[in-house]
Amino acid sequence: MTHHRHHQHNRAASHIDDRTAVAGDTPVTPSSSDGGVHDHAERQRRRVSRHAHASEPSSTSERSPSQRYQDFRDRLRHDDSACGRFEAQAPFELDDFQREANEALESGDNVLVAAPTGAGKTVVADFAIFLAQERNVKAFYTTPIKALSNQKYHDLVDRYGADRVGLLTGDISINAEADIVVMTTEVLRNMIYERSTTLQALRYVVLDEVHYLADRFRGPVWEEVIVQLPKQVRVIGLSATVSNVEDFSSWIASVRGSTHLVISEHRPVPLQQHVLLQADDHTEPELIDLYRHEHRDGVKDAVNPALAGRLDQLDRQATRRAEAVRPERSRHGRHPHGREHEHAPVAQRHTPRRWAVVDELNYMGMLPGIYFIFSRNGCDKAVEQCLDAGLELTTHDEALRIRRIVDAMVEGQMSHDDLKALRFSRFRYALEEGFAPHHAGLVTLFRSIVEHLFELGLVKMVFATETLALGINMPARTVVVEKLEKFNGSEHVMLTPGEFTQLTGRAGRRGIDTLGHAVVVDHRDFAPAALVSLSSKRVYPLHSSFKATFNMAANLLANSDYATARATLDQSFAQWEANESSWQLESRITTLRDAVAGYERAFHCEYGDFRELLLIRRRLHDLEHGERQQLKRQRFSSTSARTEALRDLDRRINTLRAEDRDHPCHDCPDLATHMTWGHRWNREESELERLEERYRTRTGSVARQFDRICEILSSWGYLERHDAPDHAGTKPDTAPGEDMTRSDMTLTPRGELLRRLFGEHDLVLAQAVTTTVLDHLNPRELASTLSSLVYEARRGSGGEPDGYPGGPTGRVALACEGLHDIAGRVADRCHDADLEVTGTLDFGLVSIIHAWAGGADLTDVLRDSELTGGDFVRCAKRLADLLQQIAVAAPYCPQASPTLADTAMAARRLVFRGVVSYSGVED
């Protein structure tokens, strides 16, 4: 049943240099290492080593007898160490960077390893676990996503046995007191805040994908963990090759002590980059190297002139095609109806079809592959397009084996109705043909099936979104990138070098392939220069996304006094970056001040104060655009109050317009020249004000944000403030929000509730629990209402359900209205305090969750909905976790309804059933 090729035309043999080598390259001989050790004296307690390549064993024939004897002594010492014992049982020889990192860890250092995807960073993590087992202490392995936690759990169970390994995620708890526990980073953060006794025996924490701390939504958790872990714990950070990894290592050293940084830029499997072109649907695709020559050590020559020439040739062909189909012109060169080029086609090269790309790669012997498409719908369509084209990538025996494996994995996990709702039969048929989608819209079970079959080499092409590139162990021979741009939720943007490197890092299976292949498909506006700019080694900087939250503030104050909490936040990477870059602001501010002064001299006017005129116009612009928009969003107690506010704004605008109109500088004959200089002054003055504000807030900026959060929490009864007496025994005279460090804050019962509620809308939920908004709801209604705190519609759809259960005046509708009002008040307070406002609530899932909690099957809840099964399950899991948080936290707060905890737990049972309860891990 193996499919060879649809088209059997004669082919040119020059499209790709290594066409014959693809099927059987000779083994790669590692080149020597430069092993450079860079001593940064100003970075105390930190050591750095770089490894450009794997090194060969040095020859002993040229060494003296004393040197050979010392080598012998060193080998004996190494063999007797934990590193030596670990290497002795390893199924392969360790690379230099792995060995060095392990030795640093054994000597007591924290370790940060920065290396490309697939280089073998996890070997260092495995050694940390080995070391913990030898020393009879605990080791935690943390990951950013549940799927990666599940995968690592299975790996460690295979190695150490189920009785010695545990797993903790939001909805799974297996063997939690084991000596080796895999968990999401959020679980470890919560354990730290709860002062779990488990941490007493903890000595090693692996932070996999630690560069994920740049993530806007979940990244701050990494910093909370690194800063607050017990001092006896050693941190093992595994990172991509970010460009400022030295800075990141310096910060870890400043927080946790001696830190050894190991940088390896060597890819174990060399990567070759190609572009796939096609003249039209009737000709064969062409695979052309991006570079004229690509050396095994990663050094690249100039862009392949054959690629540039072929693209130019195809552009000319496209132009001729466009000219041929343009509307017939009149004798005078005009369109007969007078609208020249109104509907004239734009000249664009042909974009190869997805099935044609797969067919070509299969013919070239370059599968298995991962085809990255930045759209879930695009991934699903790609599978259908391949099936419709009749492509078959598997043999008859492989197809039968796939069916047996899939049926075994599904058996007992889902009901027949659920499988039917998820179009399981079509999904399985695609797998049997060798194709599969992989994206967040799939339920966990389906993604697990795809990953397992791909690992076995049975599925030959996976169409995936970029989420697959994060940590999941699915190496391929070839990675295909459909476009060099993606939609980020609001606009189409170019991929960053870091994103491109993360995607193509999956190409090349260590121990299987001698070459990995990255293929970019020709597409609209593609240019080789854009691809070249994405393929650098040290690819992107790592910046902190840390910000204090209401829940974080409550947890810090539950475990320390106010001054200590502020000092803890001052240790964040965000504050470290702010302090490090302040000197750059000073230089820029000085330059801008000189420029502003120069512009003021240039527009000096004898008729009046020209600077005054510019300031009048700036204030006028601010009122007409900024303040008017703010008033439109502002809540007023009545319509008359809103009307009066707008009238007051109009009066001030009219006053400024009169001042502008009557200003004496309008009589100056050089007004136009002065205005030209004035525009430049205005631009630089605005930038100067912005930078001066940044400089003023740079030092201690995170702690000041914490102060503003605590002011809000104090005013709403979550914190109780105790002013510290001065030396004379009297309370200090302190203005609100100033000199907060001379006060102390303790949690009230409301604060004890808040510190147990984790999520983007933590304060909104706490306010709802401590008022009567949720008190009169039954379990089904409670689940329905709180879905608004976890659901966010994709691409702007959603917001309101098709209809509220019980009608517009029912209990669910009234509770949702109450939640909406609370969220508005929280947003107003955050805006007033210059804090980031969280996203708005989305009630689009209310009726769907109400149906699910009432016992409806998956087919019913997804009918007439744009939700995918995976989206629904993910939201339902998050809702179940939120309901469990309420059940645990509510008893700590007397203001909460005495029945709310039981109602929340009952609601969780209604939600956490069937396909929602599937985890992919057997207890």
Residue pairs with C-beta under 8 A, 6 or more apart in sequence:
1 392
1 394
1 395
1 396
1 398
1 399
2 392
2 393
2 394
2 395
3 362
3 390
3 391
3 392
3 393
4 362
4 363
5 359
5 362
5 363
6 359
6 389
6 390
6 391
7 284
7 359
9 283
9 284
11 284
12 286
13 19
14 306
15 286
15 287
15 288
16 22
16 274
16 287
16 288
16 289
16 364
17 289
18 25
18 272
18 515
19 364
21 515
22 364
22 365
22 366
22 515
22 517
23 365
25 514
25 515
26 514
27 514
28 269
28 270
28 296
28 514
30 53
30 54
30 55
30 56
31 53
31 54
31 56
31 296
31 297
32 53
32 55
32 56
33 51
33 52
33 53
33 54
33 55
33 96
34 50
34 51
34 52
34 53
35 49
35 50
35 51
35 55
35 96
36 49
36 50
37 47
37 48
37 49
37 50
38 48
38 49
38 50
40 46
40 48
40 246
43 246
43 249
43 250
43 253
44 253
45 253
45 257
45 258
45 259
46 249
46 250
46 253
46 258
46 259
46 260
46 261
47 104
47 109
47 258
47 259
47 260
47 261
48 246
48 249
48 260
48 261
48 262
48 263
49 97
49 100
49 260
49 261
49 262
49 263
50 263
50 264
50 265
51 95
51 96
51 97
51 100
51 262
51 263
51 264
51 265
51 266
52 264
52 265
52 266
52 297
53 266
53 297
54 95
54 96
54 266
54 268
55 96
60 68
60 71
63 71
78 84
79 85
79 88
81 103
81 106
82 106
82 127
82 130
82 131
82 134
83 99
83 102
83 103
83 106
83 127
85 134
86 102
86 126
86 127
86 130
86 131
87 93
87 94
87 99
90 123
92 511
94 102
94 123
95 119
95 120
95 264
95 266
95 268
97 113
97 115
97 119
97 262
97 263
97 264
97 266
98 120
98 123
98 124
98 127
100 260
100 262
101 111
101 113
101 124
101 127
101 260
101 262
102 123
102 124
102 127
104 111
104 260
104 262
105 111
105 124
105 127
105 128
105 131
105 204
105 234
105 236
105 260
106 131
108 234
108 258
109 234
109 258
109 259
109 260
110 234
110 235
110 236
110 237
110 252
110 253
110 256
110 257
110 258
110 259
110 260
111 124
111 234
111 235
111 236
111 237
111 259
111 260
111 262
112 210
112 237
112 239
112 245
112 248
112 249
112 252
112 259
112 260
112 261
112 262
113 121
113 124
113 236
113 237
113 238
113 239
113 262
113 264
114 239
114 240
114 241
114 242
114 245
114 261
114 262
114 263
114 264
115 121
115 241
115 262
115 263
115 264
115 265
115 266
116 240
116 241
116 264
116 265
116 266
116 267
116 501
116 505
117 240
117 469
117 501
117 502
117 505
117 506
118 267
118 268
118 269
118 475
118 505
118 506
118 508
118 510
119 264
119 266
119 267
119 268
120 268
120 510
121 238
121 239
122 208
122 238
124 236
124 238
125 141
125 206
125 208
125 236
125 238
128 139
128 204
128 206
128 234
128 236
129 139
129 141
129 156
129 160
129 180
129 204
129 206
131 139
131 204
132 138
132 139
132 179
132 180
132 203
132 204
133 139
133 160
133 164
133 179
133 180
135 203
136 179
137 179
137 201
137 202
137 203
137 204
138 179
138 180
138 181
138 198
138 201
138 202
138 203
138 204
139 179
139 180
139 181
139 202
139 203
139 204
139 205
139 206
140 181
140 182
140 183
140 188
140 202
140 204
140 205
140 206
141 152
141 156
141 180
141 181
141 182
141 183
141 206
141 208
142 182
142 183
142 184
142 185
142 187
142 188
142 205
142 206
142 207
142 208
142 225
143 149
143 152
143 182
143 183
143 184
143 185
143 208
143 209
143 471
144 184
144 185
144 208
144 209
144 212
144 215
144 218
144 470
144 471
145 184
145 470
145 471
146 169
146 170
146 172
146 184
147 444
147 447
147 472
148 208
148 209
148 470
148 471
148 472
149 167
149 169
149 182
149 183
149 184
150 167
150 169
150 448
150 919
150 920
150 921
151 451
151 472
151 473
152 182
152 208
153 165
153 167
153 174
153 182
153 921
154 921
156 165
156 180
156 182
157 165
160 180
162 175
163 175
163 178
164 178
164 179
164 180
165 175
165 178
165 180
165 181
165 182
166 174
166 175
166 176
166 177
166 178
166 180
166 181
166 182
167 173
167 174
167 175
167 181
167 182
167 183
167 921
168 174
168 176
168 181
168 182
168 183
168 184
168 187
169 183
169 184
169 187
169 919
170 184
170 186
170 187
170 877
170 878
170 881
171 877
171 880
171 881
171 912
171 917
171 919
172 919
172 921
172 923
174 921
174 923
175 181
176 198
177 198
185 207
185 218
185 221
185 222
185 225
186 218
186 221
186 758
188 205
188 225
189 221
189 224
189 225
190 758
191 198
191 199
192 199
192 224
192 225
192 228
192 229
193 555
193 558
193 559
193 755
195 559
199 230
199 233
202 230
202 232
202 233
203 232
203 233
203 234
204 233
204 234
204 236
205 225
205 229
205 233
205 234
205 235
205 236
206 236
206 238
207 222
207 225
207 226
207 235
207 236
207 237
207 238
208 238
208 471
209 238
209 239
209 240
209 470
209 471
210 222
210 237
210 238
210 239
211 239
211 240
211 242
211 542
212 218
212 219
212 222
212 470
213 219
213 220
213 221
213 222
213 223
213 542
213 544
213 545
213 546
213 573
214 542
214 543
214 544
214 545
215 545
216 545
217 760
219 544
219 545
219 546
220 545
220 546
220 547
220 549
220 552
223 544
223 546
223 572
223 573
223 574
224 552
226 235
226 252
226 255
226 256
226 573
227 255
227 568
227 571
227 572
228 568
229 235
229 256
231 256
231 257
235 252
235 256
235 259
237 252
239 245
239 248
239 542
240 498
240 501
240 502
240 505
240 539
241 263
241 265
241 501
241 537
241 538
241 539
242 248
242 498
242 538
242 539
242 540
242 541
242 542
243 538
243 539
243 540
243 541
243 542
244 541
244 542
245 261
245 263
245 542
246 261
247 542
247 577
247 580
248 542
248 573
249 259
249 261
250 576
251 573
251 576
251 577
252 259
253 259
254 571
254 576
255 571
265 298
265 537
265 538
266 298
267 298
267 508
267 516
268 508
268 510
269 507
269 508
269 509
269 510
269 513
269 514
269 515
269 516
270 294
270 296
270 297
270 298
270 508
270 514
270 515
270 516
271 298
271 504
271 507
271 508
271 515
271 516
271 517
271 518
272 289
272 294
272 515
272 516
272 517
272 518
273 289
273 290
273 291
273 294
273 504
273 517
273 518
273 519
273 520
273 531
273 535
274 287
274 288
274 289
274 290
274 517
274 518
274 519
274 520
275 287
275 288
275 290
275 307
275 519
275 520
275 521
275 522
275 526
275 528
275 531
276 285
276 286
276 287
276 288
276 352
276 357
276 360
276 480
276 519
276 520
276 521
276 522
277 285
277 286
277 288
277 310
277 311
277 314
277 349
277 352
277 522
278 284
278 285
278 286
278 350
278 351
278 352
278 356
278 522
279 286
279 314
279 317
279 350
280 350
281 350
281 353
281 356
284 360
285 352
285 356
285 357
285 359
285 360
286 310
287 360
287 364
287 519
288 304
288 306
288 307
288 310
289 304
289 306
289 307
290 303
290 304
290 307
290 520
290 528
290 531
290 532
290 535
291 300
291 301
291 302
291 303
291 304
292 301
292 302
292 303
292 304
292 305
293 300
293 301
294 300
294 301
295 301
298 537
300 535
303 528
303 529
303 532
304 528
307 528
308 528
311 349
311 522
311 528
314 349
314 350
314 522
315 347
315 349
317 349
318 347
318 348
318 349
318 350
319 347
321 347
322 344
322 345
322 346
322 347
325 345
326 341
326 344
326 345
327 335
327 336
327 343
327 344
328 336
329 335
329 336
329 340
330 336
334 340
335 341
335 342
348 524
349 522
349 526
350 522
351 521
351 522
351 523
351 524
352 521
352 522
353 385
354 371
354 373
354 382
354 385
354 386
354 463
354 482
355 382
355 385
355 386
355 388
355 389
355 391
357 371
357 480
357 519
357 521
358 369
358 371
358 386
358 391
358 393
358 435
358 461
359 389
359 391
361 367
361 369
361 461
361 478
361 480
361 519
362 391
362 393
362 460
366 477
366 478
366 517
366 519
367 393
367 460
367 461
367 477
367 478
368 454
368 457
368 459
368 460
368 461
368 462
368 476
368 477
368 478
369 460
369 461
369 462
369 476
369 477
369 478
369 479
369 480
370 461
370 462
370 464
370 468
370 474
370 476
370 478
370 479
370 480
370 506
371 382
371 461
371 462
371 463
371 464
371 480
371 482
372 464
372 465
372 466
372 468
372 469
372 479
372 480
372 481
372 482
372 503
373 379
373 382
373 463
373 464
373 465
373 482
374 465
374 466
374 482
374 483
374 486
374 487
375 465
375 487
376 437
376 439
376 440
376 441
376 465
376 868
378 463
378 482
379 437
379 438
379 439
379 463
379 464
379 465
380 437
380 441
380 463
382 437
382 463
383 430
383 435
383 436
383 437
383 463
386 433
386 435
386 461
387 429
387 430
387 433
387 435
391 433
391 434
391 435
392 433
392 434
393 433
393 434
393 435
393 460
393 461
394 402
394 432
394 433
394 434
394 458
394 460
398 434
398 458
399 432
399 433
401 458
402 428
402 431
402 432
402 453
402 458
402 459
403 428
403 432
405 449
405 452
405 453
405 456
405 458
406 428
406 431
406 449
406 453
409 445
409 448
409 449
409 452
410 419
410 424
410 445
410 449
413 445
413 918
414 422
414 445
414 914
414 915
414 918
415 857
415 914
417 857
417 858
417 859
418 857
418 858
418 859
418 914
418 915
420 859
421 857
421 858
421 859
421 862
421 869
422 443
422 446
422 858
422 869
422 915
427 436
427 446
430 436
430 437
431 449
431 450
431 453
431 458
431 459
434 458
434 459
434 460
434 461
435 459
435 460
435 461
435 462
435 463
436 450
436 453
436 454
436 459
436 461
436 462
436 463
437 450
437 462
437 463
437 464
438 447
438 450
438 451
438 462
438 463
438 464
438 465
438 468
439 464
439 465
439 467
439 468
439 870
440 465
440 467
440 870
440 871
440 874
441 868
441 869
441 870
441 871
442 450
442 868
442 869
442 870
443 869
443 870
443 873
443 915
443 918
444 870
444 873
444 918
444 919
444 920
445 915
445 918
445 920
446 870
447 870
448 920
450 459
450 462
451 472
451 474
453 459
454 462
454 474
454 476
455 473
455 474
462 468
462 474
462 476
466 486
466 499
466 502
466 503
468 474
468 506
469 502
469 503
469 505
469 506
470 502
474 506
475 506
475 507
475 508
475 509
475 510
476 506
476 507
476 509
477 507
477 508
477 509
477 512
477 513
477 516
477 517
478 507
478 516
478 517
478 518
478 519
479 503
479 504
479 506
479 507
479 516
479 517
479 518
479 519
480 519
480 520
480 521
481 495
481 500
481 503
481 504
481 518
481 519
481 520
481 521
482 521
482 523
483 521
483 523
484 494
484 495
484 500
484 520
484 523
484 526
484 530
484 531
484 534
485 492
485 493
485 494
485 495
486 492
486 493
486 495
487 493
489 795
494 530
495 503
495 534
496 534
496 539
496 540
497 533
497 534
497 535
497 536
497 539
497 540
498 539
498 540
500 534
500 535
500 539
501 534
501 535
501 539
504 516
504 518
504 535
507 516
507 517
507 518
508 515
508 516
508 517
509 516
520 526
520 531
543 577
544 572
544 573
544 574
544 576
544 577
545 574
546 572
546 573
546 574
546 702
547 574
547 702
547 705
547 836
548 569
548 702
548 705
548 706
548 709
549 709
549 762
550 709
550 712
550 713
550 718
550 754
550 762
550 763
550 766
551 754
551 755
551 757
551 758
551 759
551 762
553 565
553 706
553 709
553 710
553 713
554 713
554 718
554 719
554 747
554 751
554 752
554 754
554 755
555 755
556 565
556 568
556 569
556 706
557 565
557 710
557 719
557 745
557 746
557 747
557 751
558 747
558 751
558 752
558 755
560 568
561 744
562 710
562 740
562 741
562 743
562 744
562 745
563 741
563 744
565 706
566 703
566 706
566 707
566 740
566 741
569 575
569 702
569 703
569 706
570 700
570 702
570 703
572 702
574 701
574 702
575 700
575 701
575 702
575 703
578 698
578 699
578 701
578 702
579 698
579 699
581 698
582 695
582 698
582 699
585 691
585 694
585 695
585 698
586 695
588 691
589 688
589 691
589 692
589 695
592 684
592 687
592 688
592 691
593 688
595 684
596 681
596 684
596 685
596 688
599 677
599 678
599 680
599 681
599 684
600 611
600 681
602 674
602 677
603 610
603 611
603 673
603 674
603 675
603 677
603 678
603 681
604 610
605 665
605 668
605 670
605 674
606 668
607 664
607 665
607 667
607 668
608 663
608 664
608 665
608 668
609 665
610 665
610 668
610 674
610 678
611 681
612 663
613 660
613 663
613 665
613 678
614 678
614 681
614 682
616 656
616 659
616 660
616 663
617 660
618 682
619 656
620 653
620 656
620 657
620 660
623 649
623 652
623 653
623 656
624 653
627 649
628 646
628 649
631 642
631 645
631 646
631 649
634 642
634 645
635 824
635 828
636 642
636 645
665 671
665 674
668 674
697 704
705 835
707 737
707 740
708 737
708 833
708 834
708 835
709 833
709 835
710 719
710 740
710 745
711 736
711 737
711 740
711 833
712 763
712 829
712 830
712 833
712 835
713 719
713 751
713 754
713 763
714 720
714 721
714 745
716 750
716 767
717 748
717 750
718 747
718 748
718 750
718 751
718 754
718 766
719 745
719 746
719 747
719 748
719 751
720 745
720 746
720 747
720 748
721 743
721 744
721 745
722 743
722 744
722 745
722 746
723 731
723 732
723 734
723 742
723 743
724 732
724 742
724 743
724 744
725 731
725 732
726 732
732 739
732 742
734 742
734 743
747 755
749 892
749 893
749 894
749 895
750 766
750 770
750 893
750 895
752 889
752 892
752 893
753 766
753 769
753 770
753 889
753 890
753 892
753 893
753 896
754 762
754 763
754 766
756 885
756 888
756 889
756 892
757 765
757 766
757 769
757 885
757 886
757 889
758 885
759 765
759 789
759 790
759 882
759 885
760 789
760 838
760 839
761 789
761 823
761 838
761 841
763 826
764 789
764 819
764 822
764 823
764 826
764 838
764 841
765 786
765 789
765 882
765 886
767 822
767 825
767 826
768 774
768 818
768 819
768 822
769 886
769 889
769 890
769 893
769 895
769 896
769 900
770 893
770 895
770 896
771 818
771 822
771 895
772 897
773 815
773 818
773 819
773 822
774 782
774 785
774 786
774 815
774 897
774 900
775 897
775 899
775 900
776 811
776 815
777 785
777 811
777 812
777 815
777 903
778 903
779 853
779 903
779 904
779 906
779 907
779 909
779 910
780 850
780 853
780 854
780 907
780 910
781 805
781 806
781 811
781 812
781 815
781 850
782 883
782 903
782 904
782 907
783 849
783 850
783 853
783 879
783 883
783 907
783 908
783 910
783 911
784 805
784 812
784 846
784 847
784 849
784 850
784 853
785 812
785 815
785 816
785 819
785 846
786 879
786 882
786 883
786 886
786 907
787 843
787 845
787 846
787 848
787 849
787 875
787 879
788 816
788 819
788 841
788 842
788 843
788 845
788 846
789 819
789 841
789 882
790 875
790 878
790 879
790 882
791 798
791 842
791 844
791 845
791 875
792 798
792 839
792 842
793 799
793 842
793 844
794 871
797 844
797 866
798 842
798 843
798 844
798 845
799 842
799 843
799 844
800 843
800 844
801 843
801 844
801 845
801 846
801 847
801 848
802 847
803 847
804 810
804 812
804 813
804 816
804 846
804 847
805 812
805 846
805 847
805 850
806 812
806 813
807 813
812 846
812 850
816 843
816 846
819 841
820 841
820 843
823 840
823 841
826 838
827 837
827 838
827 840
830 836
830 837
830 838
831 837
845 867
845 875
848 861
848 865
848 867
848 872
849 875
849 876
849 879
849 911
851 860
851 861
852 861
852 872
852 876
852 910
852 911
852 916
853 907
853 910
853 911
854 910
857 914
858 869
858 872
858 914
858 915
861 872
862 868
862 869
862 872
869 915
873 915
873 916
873 918
876 911
876 912
876 916
877 912
877 916
879 911
880 908
880 911
880 912
880 916
883 904
883 905
883 907
883 908
883 911
884 904
884 905
884 908
886 900
886 901
886 904
887 901
887 902
887 904
887 905
887 908
888 901
890 896
890 897
890 900
890 901
890 904
891 901
897 903
